[in-house]
């Protein structure tokens, strides 16, 4: 086997492994298992995280955000809220400047969001699907 053929196989295998890794990264929206929320639409979640409402289906809800730079945050805002990081920053800058709103409190990572949702029945957060644990339920999966 030639060196070029071996290199091609190695690169091909590495590419497939990376593609599988990215394909498996899925963001889910979670609530405390005690919450009466069982599902939500992307529109409901979008309005909650943009500060346009404080409930989903009549159930009081508090958005729990992740810190800028997290992969889950980028995926969530791209797939669910339909905003890029720069669009989101501009959105909140306008609302803050006019006194019409403030962004959700940000937590460091999936673990902190999970902990917050476990402690607060009204919290609604998003995490990587691989981080889902006992005590929470998934109400939406970002597609």
N, C-alpha and C positions, 0 to 999 in steps of 0.2 A: 504494500500500500504506500502510495507516495505521501510526502509530507503535506502537500496541498490538499489531498483528499482527507487526511487525518484532521487537518486544521478545519476544513469545511464541516466535517462531522461534529467536531467539538463546538464550533460556533453555532451550528444548527441546533444542537442539543441545548446549549446555553440560551439561545433565543426562545426555544419552546418552553424552557423552565421559567424564564422571565415573563413570557406571555401568560403562562398559567398562574403565576403569582399575581400579576395585575388583574387578571380576569376574576380571581377569587376575592379581591378586595371589594366588599359590598358594605354599604352603609345602611344601618337600620335606625329607625326612630323608636325609642323605648320610653316606657312609663313604669312606675312602680306596679308590682303585681296586684296591689290592693286598689289601684285606680279603676274607676268604672269605665274608662276608655278602653275599647277593644280594637278600634281601628280609626284611621283618619285619612282624609284625602290629601294629596300633595298641596292643594289650594289652602286647606285648613292649616297645614304645617307652615306653609309659606307665609301666610298672614300672621301667624303666631310669632315666627322668628323675625318678621319685619316690623313687629310692634303695632300691627293694625288691629289686633284683637288679643284678649287675654283668656280666651276659652276655646274649647273645641267641642262642638255639639252640646253646648250648655254646661260643660264640665270645666271648672276653673283650671287653667294651665299656666305654668311658668316655664318659659324656654331656658334651657341650659345649654350654653354654647361652648365651643372649644376654642382654644387660643389660635391666633393667626399662625399660619405655617404648618398646621397639622394636616396630614393627608385626608383624614376623615372630614375635616372642615371644608377643604377645597372640593371634595367629592359631593358633600351634602349641598353646599351652596350652588354648585354647578348643576347638579341633577334635580334638586328639589326646589330651590329658590330661584334658579335660573339667573344667577348673578356671578360675575367674576369678582375676585378680591377687590379690584379697583372700583368696580361699580358699587359693591357693598360699602366700601369706605366712603365713597362720595354720597351714597344714600344716607348713611348715619351722620356724616358731617353736616348735611343740610338740616336734618331733623334736630340735631343737637344745637346747631347755630340758631335755629328759629324757636327753640324751646319746646318742640312738639314731640320729643321722644328721646329715649336713650336705648342703646343696644343691650341685648341680654348679657348677663354676667358670664364672663368667660372662665373656663376651667382648663387646666393644663393639658389633659389627655383623656383617653377613654376611661382609665381607671378612676379619675376624679369625677367624671360625668356619671359613671356607674354608681359610685359611692353617693353622690348627691341625689340621684334618682331613687336609690334604695332608702334614703333617709327622708325624702319629701314626696308625699303622695300626689302633689300637684306638679312636680317637675316633669318636663318633657325634654329629653336629650337625644343625641344621636351618637352612635359609636360604630366601629367596624363590627360586622356581624360575627367575627371570630371572638369578640370580647363579651358577647351576651352571656349572662350568668343567671343563676337561680335568683328569684326575687324581683325580676323585671319581666315585662312582656313587650314584644315587638308589635307596634301598631302600624308601621309602614316600612316598606323596603324600597330604597332608592333604586330606580331602574335606569 
